[in-house]
Amino acid sequence: MTEIVYEAELRPESRQAVVDGLVAFNRSQTPDFTGKYGSIGLMLKHPETGATDGGLTGRITFGWMFVELLFVPERLRGQGIGRQLMVQAEDVARQHGCVGIWLDTFTFQAPGFYEKLGYSTFGEIANYPPGSSRFFLRKHLS
């Protein structure tokens, strides 16, 4: 009988085993899909140190890009950097043949920012975290 083992701190190799199994299954269920898979990054580099101090990460699967993380350091906010990152992500998505981009954000982050860029809400988890909501947004690319 299979044993279920709790890992209070998930080991990277345990997570990778689950990812590998899920990816193999998903590919077996979508044999006609020939789109690209993979991760992308648009990194912000500090001008003095060259260290990465922000940027955007995403994953491409099934013809869509998922914006996983977007962070702009305080010193760069209000200068259009976030918008530039999203525009570049859309360009990368198009280059990979994606039909759209989706992401999630919280009330206290920037749902209005994404709406101004043409993203529309397709889901919400209210009171997550307590007192806020988590929104799921998408944009179809032309």
N, CA, C and O atoms as a GROMACS GRO file, in nm:
protein
  568
    1MET      N    1   0.084  -0.118   0.000
    1MET     CA    2   0.000   0.000   0.000
    1MET      C    3   0.089   0.125   0.000
    1MET      O    4   0.192   0.128   0.066
    2THR      N    5   0.047   0.226  -0.074
    2THR     CA    6   0.121   0.351  -0.082
    2THR      C    7   0.113   0.427   0.049
    2THR      O    8   0.007   0.433   0.112
    3GLU      N    9   0.224   0.484   0.089
    3GLU     CA   10   0.231   0.561   0.213
    3GLU      C   11   0.227   0.710   0.180
    3GLU      O   12   0.290   0.754   0.084
    4ILE      N   13   0.152   0.786   0.258
    4ILE     CA   14   0.151   0.931   0.245
    4ILE      C   15   0.241   0.987   0.353
    4ILE      O   16   0.221   0.963   0.472
    5VAL      N   17   0.343   1.064   0.310
    5VAL     CA   18   0.442   1.119   0.403
    5VAL      C   19   0.433   1.272   0.399
    5VAL      O   20   0.446   1.332   0.292
    6TYR      N   21   0.412   1.331   0.514
    6TYR     CA   22   0.405   1.477   0.525
    6TYR      C   23   0.546   1.535   0.528
    6TYR      O   24   0.630   1.492   0.607
    7GLU      N   25   0.572   1.634   0.441
    7GLU     CA   26   0.698   1.707   0.442
    7GLU      C   27   0.666   1.850   0.484
    7GLU      O   28   0.615   1.928   0.403
    8ALA      N   29   0.697   1.885   0.607
    8ALA     CA   30   0.669   2.021   0.657
    8ALA      C   31   0.746   2.125   0.576
    8ALA      O   32   0.698   2.236   0.557
    9GLU      N   33   0.862   2.088   0.530
    9GLU     CA   34   0.943   2.172   0.440
    9GLU      C   35   0.964   2.089   0.314
    9GLU      O   36   1.046   1.997   0.312
   10LEU      N   37   0.891   2.122   0.208
   10LEU     CA   38   0.894   2.044   0.085
   10LEU      C   39   1.035   2.036   0.028
   10LEU      O   40   1.100   2.139   0.009
   11ARG      N   41   1.081   1.916   0.002
   11ARG     CA   42   1.213   1.896  -0.057
   11ARG      C   43   1.205   1.921  -0.207
   11ARG      O   44   1.108   1.879  -0.270
   12PRO      N   45   1.303   1.988  -0.266
   12PRO     CA   46   1.299   2.016  -0.410
   12PRO      C   47   1.280   1.891  -0.496
   12PRO      O   48   1.207   1.895  -0.595
   13GLU      N   49   1.346   1.781  -0.460
   13GLU     CA   50   1.332   1.659  -0.539
   13GLU      C   51   1.192   1.599  -0.528
   13GLU      O   52   1.145   1.534  -0.622
   14SER      N   53   1.125   1.619  -0.416
   14SER     CA   54   0.987   1.572  -0.402
   14SER      C   55   0.896   1.652  -0.494
   14SER      O   56   0.813   1.595  -0.565
   15ARG      N   57   0.912   1.782  -0.491
   15ARG     CA   58   0.830   1.868  -0.578
   15ARG      C   59   0.854   1.833  -0.724
   15ARG      O   60   0.760   1.823  -0.802
   16GLN      N   61   0.981   1.814  -0.762
   16GLN     CA   62   1.014   1.784  -0.901
   16GLN      C   63   0.952   1.652  -0.946
   16GLN      O   64   0.909   1.641  -1.060
   17ALA      N   65   0.945   1.554  -0.857
   17ALA     CA   66   0.882   1.426  -0.892
   17ALA      C   67   0.734   1.446  -0.925
   17ALA      O   68   0.683   1.385  -1.019
   18VAL      N   69   0.666   1.531  -0.848
   18VAL     CA   70   0.525   1.559  -0.875
   18VAL      C   71   0.510   1.635  -1.006
   18VAL      O   72   0.423   1.604  -1.088
   19VAL      N   73   0.595   1.735  -1.028
   19VAL     CA   74   0.591   1.813  -1.152
   19VAL      C   75   0.614   1.722  -1.272
   19VAL      O   76   0.540   1.728  -1.370
   20ASP      N   77   0.718   1.638  -1.266
   20ASP     CA   78   0.749   1.550  -1.379
   20ASP      C   79   0.633   1.457  -1.412
   20ASP      O   80   0.599   1.437  -1.529
   21GLY      N   81   0.571   1.400  -1.310
   21GLY     CA   82   0.458   1.311  -1.333
   21GLY      C   83   0.340   1.384  -1.394
   21GLY      O   84   0.276   1.334  -1.486
   22LEU      N   85   0.310   1.504  -1.343
   22LEU     CA   86   0.197   1.581  -1.394
   22LEU      C   87   0.220   1.627  -1.537
   22LEU      O   88   0.130   1.620  -1.620
   23VAL      N   89   0.341   1.674  -1.567
   23VAL     CA   90   0.373   1.718  -1.703
   23VAL      C   91   0.361   1.601  -1.801
   23VAL      O   92   0.305   1.617  -1.910
   24ALA      N   93   0.412   1.485  -1.763
   24ALA     CA   94   0.403   1.368  -1.851
   24ALA      C   95   0.257   1.331  -1.876
   24ALA      O   96   0.218   1.301  -1.990
   25PHE      N   97   0.176   1.332  -1.772
   25PHE     CA   98   0.034   1.302  -1.789
   25PHE      C   99  -0.034   1.404  -1.878
   25PHE      O  100  -0.106   1.368  -1.971
   26ASN      N  101  -0.010   1.533  -1.852
   26ASN     CA  102  -0.073   1.638  -1.932
   26ASN      C  103  -0.036   1.625  -2.080
   26ASN      O  104  -0.121   1.641  -2.168
   27ARG      N  105   0.090   1.596  -2.106
   27ARG     CA  106   0.132   1.580  -2.246
   27ARG      C  107   0.066   1.458  -2.310
   27ARG      O  108   0.034   1.460  -2.429
   28SER      N  109   0.044   1.352  -2.232
   28SER     CA  110  -0.021   1.232  -2.287
   28SER      C  111  -0.168   1.260  -2.320
   28SER      O  112  -0.226   1.191  -2.405
   29GLN      N  113  -0.227   1.357  -2.256
   29GLN     CA  114  -0.367   1.389  -2.278
   29GLN      C  115  -0.387   1.493  -2.388
   29GLN      O  116  -0.500   1.516  -2.431
   30THR      N  117  -0.280   1.556  -2.433
   30THR     CA  118  -0.288   1.659  -2.536
   30THR      C  119  -0.188   1.629  -2.648
   30THR      O  120  -0.102   1.712  -2.679
   31PRO      N  121  -0.201   1.510  -2.711
   31PRO     CA  122  -0.100   1.471  -2.810
   31PRO      C  123  -0.096   1.560  -2.933
   31PRO      O  124   0.007   1.568  -3.000
   32ASP      N  125  -0.206   1.627  -2.966
   32ASP     CA  126  -0.208   1.712  -3.084
   32ASP      C  127  -0.154   1.852  -3.057
   32ASP      O  128  -0.134   1.930  -3.150
   33PHE      N  129  -0.129   1.883  -2.930
   33PHE     CA  130  -0.080   2.015  -2.897
   33PHE      C  131   0.070   2.021  -2.918
   33PHE      O  132   0.145   1.943  -2.859
   34THR      N  133   0.114   2.115  -3.002
   34THR     CA  134   0.256   2.124  -3.035
   34THR      C  135   0.318   2.253  -2.984
   34THR      O  136   0.428   2.290  -3.025
   35GLY      N  137   0.248   2.322  -2.895
   35GLY     CA  138   0.298   2.450  -2.845
   35GLY      C  139   0.422   2.436  -2.760
   35GLY      O  140   0.464   2.325  -2.725
   36LYS      N  141   0.478   2.548  -2.728
   36LYS     CA  142   0.599   2.553  -2.647
   36LYS      C  143   0.567   2.540  -2.500
   36LYS      O  144   0.458   2.577  -2.455
   37TYR      N  145   0.662   2.487  -2.425
   37TYR     CA  146   0.657   2.480  -2.280
   37TYR      C  147   0.782   2.545  -2.227
   37TYR      O  148   0.886   2.542  -2.293
   38GLY      N  149   0.776   2.603  -2.112
   38GLY     CA  150   0.897   2.654  -2.051
   38GLY      C  151   0.873   2.775  -1.965
   38GLY      O  152   0.762   2.827  -1.954
   39SER      N  153   0.981   2.820  -1.904
   39SER     CA  154   0.979   2.936  -1.816
   39SER      C  155   1.053   3.050  -1.882
   39SER      O  156   1.148   3.029  -1.957
   40ILE      N  157   1.009   3.172  -1.852
   40ILE     CA  158   1.077   3.291  -1.904
   40ILE      C  159   1.101   3.388  -1.789
   40ILE      O  160   1.034   3.382  -1.686
   41GLY      N  161   1.196   3.476  -1.808
   41GLY     CA  162   1.224   3.580  -1.709
   41GLY      C  163   1.261   3.710  -1.779
   41GLY      O  164   1.334   3.711  -1.878
   42LEU      N  165   1.208   3.819  -1.726
   42LEU     CA  166   1.246   3.954  -1.769
   42LEU      C  167   1.298   4.022  -1.642
   42LEU      O  168   1.219   4.067  -1.560
   43MET      N  169   1.427   4.029  -1.627
   43MET     CA  170   1.488   4.069  -1.501
   43MET      C  171   1.528   4.216  -1.500
   43MET      O  172   1.579   4.268  -1.599
   44LEU      N  173   1.506   4.280  -1.387
   44LEU     CA  174   1.552   4.417  -1.364
   44LEU      C  175   1.686   4.409  -1.293
   44LEU      O  176   1.698   4.344  -1.189
   45LYS      N  177   1.786   4.475  -1.348
   45LYS     CA  178   1.921   4.472  -1.290
   45LYS      C  179   1.953   4.606  -1.226
   45LYS      O  180   1.929   4.712  -1.284
   46HIS      N  181   2.006   4.602  -1.106
   46HIS     CA  182   2.044   4.725  -1.035
   46HIS      C  183   2.159   4.790  -1.111
   46HIS      O  184   2.255   4.722  -1.147
   47PRO      N  185   2.150   4.920  -1.138
   47PRO     CA  186   2.252   4.987  -1.222
   47PRO      C  187   2.392   4.987  -1.161
   47PRO      O  188   2.490   4.990  -1.235
   48GLU      N  189   2.403   4.984  -1.030
   48GLU     CA  190   2.536   4.989  -0.966
   48GLU      C  191   2.594   4.852  -0.940
   48GLU      O  192   2.715   4.832  -0.957
   49THR      N  193   2.511   4.757  -0.898
   49THR     CA  194   2.563   4.626  -0.859
   49THR      C  195   2.543   4.519  -0.965
   49THR      O  196   2.612   4.417  -0.965
   50GLY      N  197   2.450   4.542  -1.056
   50GLY     CA  198   2.420   4.441  -1.157
   50GLY      C  199   2.336   4.327  -1.103
   50GLY      O  200   2.303   4.233  -1.176
   51ALA      N  201   2.300   4.334  -0.974
   51ALA     CA  202   2.219   4.228  -0.913
   51ALA      C  203   2.074   4.239  -0.960
   51ALA      O  204   2.024   4.349  -0.984
   52THR      N  205   2.009   4.126  -0.972
   52THR     CA  206   1.866   4.125  -1.003
   52THR      C  207   1.791   4.173  -0.880
   52THR      O  208   1.807   4.118  -0.771
   53ASP      N  209   1.709   4.276  -0.899
   53ASP     CA  210   1.633   4.326  -0.784
   53ASP      C  211   1.486   4.342  -0.815
   53ASP      O  212   1.414   4.413  -0.745
   54GLY      N  213   1.440   4.276  -0.920
   54GLY     CA  214   1.300   4.277  -0.958
   54GLY      C  215   1.284   4.216  -1.095
   54GLY      O  216   1.380   4.170  -1.157
   55GLY      N  217   1.159   4.216  -1.142
   55GLY     CA  218   1.134   4.165  -1.275
   55GLY      C  219   1.007   4.085  -1.282
   55GLY      O  220   0.919   4.094  -1.196
   56LEU      N  221   0.997   4.005  -1.387
   56LEU     CA  222   0.879   3.925  -1.416
   56LEU      C  223   0.923   3.784  -1.450
   56LEU      O  224   1.018   3.764  -1.526
   57THR      N  225   0.853   3.687  -1.394
   57THR     CA  226   0.875   3.548  -1.432
   57THR      C  227   0.743   3.492  -1.484
   57THR      O  228   0.636   3.532  -1.440
   58GLY      N  229   0.753   3.400  -1.578
   58GLY     CA  230   0.633   3.341  -1.636
   58GLY      C  231   0.659   3.201  -1.686
   58GLY      O  232   0.772   3.157  -1.701
   59ARG      N  233   0.548   3.132  -1.711
   59ARG     CA  234   0.554   2.997  -1.766
   59ARG      C  235   0.463   2.991  -1.888
   59ARG      O  236   0.356   3.052  -1.890
   60ILE      N  237   0.506   2.918  -1.988
   60ILE     CA  238   0.427   2.901  -2.109
   60ILE      C  239   0.386   2.754  -2.118
   60ILE      O  240   0.469   2.664  -2.119
   61THR      N  241   0.254   2.734  -2.124
   61THR     CA  242   0.198   2.600  -2.142
   61THR      C  243   0.067   2.612  -2.217
   61THR      O  244  -0.008   2.708  -2.200
   62PHE      N  245   0.039   2.513  -2.301
   62PHE     CA  246  -0.088   2.503  -2.373
   62PHE      C  247  -0.125   2.631  -2.447
   62PHE      O  248  -0.243   2.665  -2.456
   63GLY      N  249  -0.025   2.702  -2.499
   63GLY     CA  250  -0.052   2.820  -2.580
   63GLY      C  251  -0.087   2.945  -2.501
   63GLY      O  252  -0.134   3.043  -2.559
   64TRP      N  253  -0.064   2.943  -2.370
   64TRP     CA  254  -0.087   3.059  -2.285
   64TRP      C  255   0.037   3.084  -2.200
   64TRP      O  256   0.109   2.991  -2.165
   65MET      N  257   0.060   3.212  -2.168
   65MET     CA  258   0.164   3.247  -2.072
   65MET      C  259   0.097   3.279  -1.939
   65MET      O  260  -0.003   3.351  -1.934
   66PHE      N  261   0.152   3.224  -1.832
   66PHE     CA  262   0.108   3.257  -1.697
   66PHE      C  263   0.214   3.346  -1.635
   66PHE      O  264   0.330   3.305  -1.622
   67VAL      N  265   0.177   3.469  -1.597
   67VAL     CA  266   0.269   3.558  -1.527
   67VAL      C  267   0.269   3.512  -1.381
   67VAL      O  268   0.173   3.534  -1.306
   68GLU      N  269   0.378   3.450  -1.344
   68GLU     CA  270   0.392   3.390  -1.212
   68GLU      C  271   0.424   3.494  -1.105
   68GLU      O  272   0.362   3.497  -0.999
   69LEU      N  273   0.521   3.579  -1.134
   69LEU     CA  274   0.566   3.681  -1.040
   69LEU      C  275   0.598   3.810  -1.114
   69LEU      O  276   0.653   3.809  -1.224
   70LEU      N  277   0.562   3.921  -1.052
   70LEU     CA  278   0.600   4.053  -1.103
   70LEU      C  279   0.633   4.140  -0.983
   70LEU      O  280   0.549   4.160  -0.895
   71PHE      N  281   0.755   4.191  -0.980
   71PHE     CA  282   0.795   4.279  -0.870
   71PHE      C  283   0.880   4.392  -0.925
   71PHE      O  284   0.977   4.370  -0.997
   72VAL      N  285   0.840   4.515  -0.890
   72VAL     CA  286   0.916   4.635  -0.924
   72VAL      C  287   0.960   4.698  -0.793
   72VAL      O  288   0.875   4.730  -0.709
   73PRO      N  289   1.091   4.717  -0.772
   73PRO     CA  290   1.139   4.776  -0.648
   73PRO      C  291   1.083   4.918  -0.628
   73PRO      O  292   1.053   4.988  -0.725
   74GLU      N  293   1.069   4.956  -0.505
   74GLU     CA  294   1.012   5.085  -0.468
   74GLU      C  295   1.077   5.200  -0.545
   74GLU      O  296   1.009   5.292  -0.590
   75ARG      N  297   1.210   5.196  -0.561
   75ARG     CA  298   1.282   5.305  -0.626
   75ARG      C  299   1.244   5.324  -0.773
   75ARG      O  300   1.272   5.428  -0.831
   76LEU      N  301   1.182   5.222  -0.833
   76LEU     CA  302   1.146   5.228  -0.976
   76LEU      C  303   0.996   5.244  -1.000
   76LEU      O  304   0.953   5.259  -1.114
   77ARG      N  305   0.918   5.242  -0.895
   77ARG     CA  306   0.772   5.249  -0.912
   77ARG      C  307   0.730   5.387  -0.962
   77ARG      O  308   0.793   5.488  -0.930
   78GLY      N  309   0.623   5.389  -1.040
   78GLY     CA  310   0.570   5.514  -1.093
   78GLY      C  311   0.643   5.564  -1.217
   78GLY      O  312   0.617   5.675  -1.263
   79GLN      N  313   0.733   5.483  -1.271
   79GLN     CA  314   0.811   5.522  -1.388
   79GLN      C  315   0.775   5.444  -1.513
   79GLN      O  316   0.841   5.457  -1.616
   80GLY      N  317   0.671   5.361  -1.504
   80GLY     CA  318   0.629   5.283  -1.620
   80GLY      C  319   0.703   5.152  -1.638
   80GLY      O  320   0.686   5.086  -1.740
   81ILE      N  321   0.785   5.114  -1.541
   81ILE     CA  322   0.864   4.991  -1.553
   81ILE      C  323   0.773   4.868  -1.554
   81ILE      O  324   0.794   4.776  -1.634
   82GLY      N  325   0.672   4.866  -1.466
   82GLY     CA  326   0.580   4.753  -1.462
   82GLY      C  327   0.508   4.736  -1.596
   82GLY      O  328   0.492   4.624  -1.645
   83ARG      N  329   0.466   4.847  -1.653
   83ARG     CA  330   0.400   4.843  -1.783
   83ARG      C  331   0.496   4.790  -1.890
   83ARG      O  332   0.456   4.709  -1.973
   84GLN      N  333   0.621   4.836  -1.887
   84GLN     CA  334   0.721   4.788  -1.984
   84GLN      C  335   0.742   4.637  -1.970
   84GLN      O  336   0.753   4.567  -2.071
   85LEU      N  337   0.747   4.589  -1.847
   85LEU     CA  338   0.763   4.445  -1.825
   85LEU      C  339   0.646   4.367  -1.885
   85LEU      O  340   0.666   4.264  -1.949
   86MET      N  341   0.525   4.417  -1.863
   86MET     CA  342   0.407   4.348  -1.915
   86MET      C  343   0.402   4.352  -2.068
   86MET      O  344   0.367   4.252  -2.131
   87VAL      N  345   0.436   4.466  -2.126
   87VAL     CA  346   0.439   4.476  -2.273
   87VAL      C  347   0.542   4.380  -2.331
   87VAL      O  348   0.516   4.312  -2.431
   88GLN      N  349   0.659   4.372  -2.268
   88GLN     CA  350   0.762   4.279  -2.316
   88GLN      C  351   0.717   4.134  -2.298
   88GLN      O  352   0.743   4.050  -2.383
   89ALA      N  353   0.649   4.105  -2.186
   89ALA     CA  354   0.598   3.969  -2.165
   89ALA      C  355   0.498   3.932  -2.275
   89ALA      O  356   0.499   3.820  -2.325
   90GLU      N  357   0.413   4.027  -2.312
   90GLU     CA  358   0.317   4.002  -2.419
   90GLU      C  359   0.390   3.976  -2.551
   90GLU      O  360   0.350   3.888  -2.628
   91ASP      N  361   0.496   4.052  -2.578
   91ASP     CA  362   0.576   4.030  -2.699
   91ASP      C  363   0.638   3.890  -2.699
   91ASP      O  364   0.634   3.820  -2.800
   92VAL      N  365   0.694   3.849  -2.585
   92VAL     CA  366   0.753   3.716  -2.574
   92VAL      C  367   0.645   3.609  -2.594
   92VAL      O  368   0.668   3.510  -2.663
   93ALA      N  369   0.529   3.630  -2.534
   93ALA     CA  370   0.419   3.534  -2.549
   93ALA      C  371   0.381   3.519  -2.696
   93ALA      O  372   0.362   3.408  -2.745
   94ARG      N  373   0.370   3.630  -2.766
   94ARG     CA  374   0.337   3.625  -2.909
   94ARG      C  375   0.445   3.550  -2.988
   94ARG      O  376   0.414   3.469  -3.075
   95GLN      N  377   0.572   3.577  -2.956
   95GLN     CA  378   0.683   3.510  -3.024
   95GLN      C  379   0.676   3.358  -3.005
   95GLN      O  380   0.721   3.282  -3.091
   96HIS      N  381   0.620   3.315  -2.892
   96HIS     CA  382   0.606   3.172  -2.863
   96HIS      C  383   0.471   3.116  -2.909
   96HIS      O  384   0.436   3.003  -2.877
   97GLY      N  385   0.396   3.197  -2.982
   97GLY     CA  386   0.269   3.151  -3.037
   97GLY      C  387   0.155   3.145  -2.937
   97GLY      O  388   0.056   3.077  -2.962
   98CYS      N  389   0.167   3.215  -2.825
   98CYS     CA  390   0.061   3.214  -2.724
   98CYS      C  391  -0.061   3.292  -2.772
   98CYS      O  392  -0.049   3.391  -2.843
   99VAL      N  393  -0.177   3.246  -2.732
   99VAL     CA  394  -0.301   3.315  -2.766
   99VAL      C  395  -0.343   3.412  -2.656
   99VAL      O  396  -0.429   3.497  -2.676
  100GLY      N  397  -0.281   3.399  -2.539
  100GLY     CA  398  -0.317   3.488  -2.429
  100GLY      C  399  -0.223   3.478  -2.311
  100GLY      O  400  -0.131   3.395  -2.308
  101ILE      N  401  -0.248   3.565  -2.214
  101ILE     CA  402  -0.172   3.570  -2.089
  101ILE      C  403  -0.272   3.572  -1.974
  101ILE      O  404  -0.377   3.635  -1.984
  102TRP      N  405  -0.238   3.501  -1.867
  102TRP     CA  406  -0.322   3.509  -1.747
  102TRP      C  407  -0.232   3.525  -1.626
  102TRP      O  408  -0.113   3.496  -1.630
  103LEU      N  409  -0.291   3.573  -1.516
  103LEU     CA  410  -0.216   3.600  -1.394
  103LEU      C  411  -0.312   3.609  -1.277
  103LEU      O  412  -0.434   3.609  -1.295
  104ASP      N  413  -0.256   3.617  -1.158
  104ASP     CA  414  -0.339   3.644  -1.041
  104ASP      C  415  -0.273   3.754  -0.960
  104ASP      O  416  -0.152   3.772  -0.964
  105THR      N  417  -0.356   3.827  -0.885
  105THR     CA  418  -0.309   3.939  -0.804
  105THR      C  419  -0.407   3.958  -0.688
  105THR      O  420  -0.518   3.904  -0.690
  106PHE      N  421  -0.366   4.033  -0.590
  106PHE     CA  422  -0.449   4.059  -0.473
  106PHE      C  423  -0.500   4.202  -0.474
  106PHE      O  424  -0.446   4.289  -0.543
  107THR      N  425  -0.605   4.226  -0.397
  107THR     CA  426  -0.661   4.361  -0.383
  107THR      C  427  -0.552   4.462  -0.349
  107THR      O  428  -0.550   4.572  -0.405
  108PHE      N  429  -0.461   4.426  -0.258
  108PHE     CA  430  -0.358   4.518  -0.210
  108PHE      C  431  -0.239   4.528  -0.306
  108PHE      O  432  -0.146   4.603  -0.281
  109GLN      N  433  -0.242   4.452  -0.414
  109GLN     CA  434  -0.137   4.463  -0.514
  109GLN      C  435  -0.185   4.556  -0.625
  109GLN      O  436  -0.186   4.678  -0.606
  110ALA      N  437  -0.224   4.503  -0.740
  110ALA     CA  438  -0.248   4.596  -0.851
  110ALA      C  439  -0.354   4.550  -0.952
  110ALA      O  440  -0.325   4.551  -1.071
  111PRO      N  441  -0.474   4.510  -0.910
  111PRO     CA  442  -0.570   4.470  -1.012
  111PRO      C  443  -0.600   4.582  -1.112
  111PRO      O  444  -0.618   4.555  -1.231
  112GLY      N  445  -0.606   4.706  -1.066
  112GLY     CA  446  -0.633   4.819  -1.156
  112GLY      C  447  -0.524   4.839  -1.259
  112GLY      O  448  -0.552   4.878  -1.372
  113PHE      N  449  -0.400   4.813  -1.221
  113PHE     CA  450  -0.286   4.823  -1.311
  113PHE      C  451  -0.307   4.730  -1.431
  113PHE      O  452  -0.289   4.772  -1.546
  114TYR      N  453  -0.344   4.606  -1.404
  114TYR     CA  454  -0.363   4.509  -1.512
  114TYR      C  455  -0.486   4.543  -1.597
  114TYR      O  456  -0.484   4.524  -1.718
  115GLU      N  457  -0.592   4.592  -1.533
  115GLU     CA  458  -0.711   4.630  -1.608
  115GLU      C  459  -0.679   4.742  -1.706
  115GLU      O  460  -0.730   4.742  -1.818
  116LYS      N  461  -0.595   4.838  -1.666
  116LYS     CA  462  -0.555   4.946  -1.757
  116LYS      C  463  -0.477   4.893  -1.877
  116LYS      O  464  -0.474   4.956  -1.983
  117LEU      N  465  -0.415   4.777  -1.861
  117LEU     CA  466  -0.340   4.716  -1.970
  117LEU      C  467  -0.426   4.623  -2.055
  117LEU      O  468  -0.375   4.556  -2.145
  118GLY      N  469  -0.557   4.619  -2.027
  118GLY     CA  470  -0.647   4.539  -2.109
  118GLY      C  471  -0.680   4.401  -2.054
  118GLY      O  472  -0.741   4.320  -2.125
  119TYR      N  473  -0.642   4.374  -1.931
  119TYR     CA  474  -0.672   4.244  -1.870
  119TYR      C  475  -0.811   4.249  -1.807
  119TYR      O  476  -0.852   4.352  -1.754
  120SER      N  477  -0.883   4.138  -1.813
  120SER     CA  478  -1.016   4.131  -1.754
  120SER      C  479  -1.020   4.019  -1.650
  120SER      O  480  -0.955   3.916  -1.664
  121THR      N  481  -1.100   4.042  -1.547
  121THR     CA  482  -1.112   3.946  -1.437
  121THR      C  483  -1.200   3.830  -1.480
  121THR      O  484  -1.308   3.849  -1.536
  122PHE      N  485  -1.152   3.707  -1.453
  122PHE     CA  486  -1.234   3.589  -1.481
  122PHE      C  487  -1.261   3.507  -1.356
  122PHE      O  488  -1.329   3.405  -1.362
  123GLY      N  489  -1.208   3.552  -1.243
  123GLY     CA  490  -1.234   3.482  -1.119
  123GLY      C  491  -1.188   3.561  -0.999
  123GLY      O  492  -1.101   3.648  -1.009
  124GLU      N  493  -1.247   3.530  -0.884
  124GLU     CA  494  -1.212   3.598  -0.759
  124GLU      C  495  -1.232   3.503  -0.643
  124GLU      O  496  -1.329   3.428  -0.638
  125ILE      N  497  -1.138   3.506  -0.549
  125ILE     CA  498  -1.156   3.440  -0.420
  125ILE      C  499  -1.168   3.552  -0.318
  125ILE      O  500  -1.070   3.619  -0.286
  126ALA      N  501  -1.288   3.571  -0.268
  126ALA     CA  502  -1.313   3.678  -0.171
  126ALA      C  503  -1.256   3.640  -0.034
  126ALA      O  504  -1.250   3.522   0.002
  127ASN      N  505  -1.214   3.742   0.039
  127ASN     CA  506  -1.162   3.724   0.175
  127ASN      C  507  -1.039   3.634   0.178
  127ASN      O  508  -1.019   3.558   0.273
  128TYR      N  509  -0.956   3.645   0.074
  128TYR     CA  510  -0.830   3.570   0.068
  128TYR      C  511  -0.720   3.663   0.023
  128TYR      O  512  -0.716   3.699  -0.095
  129PRO      N  513  -0.632   3.705   0.112
  129PRO     CA  514  -0.634   3.679   0.256
  129PRO      C  515  -0.746   3.759   0.324
  129PRO      O  516  -0.808   3.844   0.260
  130PRO      N  517  -0.773   3.730   0.450
  130PRO     CA  518  -0.883   3.798   0.518
  130PRO      C  519  -0.879   3.950   0.499
  130PRO      O  520  -0.776   4.014   0.522
  131GLY      N  521  -0.992   4.005   0.457
  131GLY     CA  522  -1.002   4.148   0.433
  131GLY      C  523  -0.966   4.190   0.291
  131GLY      O  524  -0.981   4.307   0.256
  132SER      N  525  -0.919   4.098   0.210
  132SER     CA  526  -0.880   4.126   0.071
  132SER      C  527  -0.939   4.020  -0.020
  132SER      O  528  -1.011   3.931   0.026
  133SER      N  529  -0.910   4.030  -0.148
  133SER     CA  530  -0.951   3.929  -0.245
  133SER      C  531  -0.833   3.895  -0.336
  133SER      O  532  -0.741   3.975  -0.353
  134ARG      N  533  -0.838   3.776  -0.392
  134ARG     CA  534  -0.742   3.735  -0.494
  134ARG      C  535  -0.818   3.732  -0.626
  134ARG      O  536  -0.924   3.671  -0.636
  135PHE      N  537  -0.762   3.798  -0.727
  135PHE     CA  538  -0.825   3.808  -0.857
  135PHE      C  539  -0.744   3.732  -0.962
  135PHE      O  540  -0.621   3.727  -0.954
  136PHE      N  541  -0.814   3.672  -1.058
  136PHE     CA  542  -0.754   3.604  -1.170
  136PHE      C  543  -0.792   3.682  -1.294
  136PHE      O  544  -0.910   3.706  -1.320
  137LEU      N  545  -0.691   3.721  -1.373
  137LEU     CA  546  -0.714   3.805  -1.490
  137LEU      C  547  -0.653   3.741  -1.614
  137LEU      O  548  -0.559   3.662  -1.605
  138ARG      N  549  -0.708   3.778  -1.729
  138ARG     CA  550  -0.655   3.727  -1.856
  138ARG      C  551  -0.664   3.833  -1.963
  138ARG      O  552  -0.739   3.929  -1.954
  139LYS      N  553  -0.583   3.811  -2.065
  139LYS     CA  554  -0.586   3.898  -2.182
  139LYS      C  555  -0.560   3.811  -2.304
  139LYS      O  556  -0.460   3.738  -2.310
  140HIS      N  557  -0.650   3.819  -2.401
  140HIS     CA  558  -0.629   3.748  -2.528
  140HIS      C  559  -0.537   3.835  -2.614
  140HIS      O  560  -0.556   3.956  -2.622
  141LEU      N  561  -0.440   3.773  -2.676
  141LEU     CA  562  -0.346   3.846  -2.760
  141LEU      C  563  -0.392   3.839  -2.905
  141LEU      O  564  -0.446   3.738  -2.950
  142SER      N  565  -0.370   3.948  -2.977
  142SER     CA  566  -0.409   3.950  -3.118
  142SER      C  567  -0.291   3.917  -3.206
  142SER      O  568  -0.304   3.914  -3.328
   0.00000   0.00000   0.00000
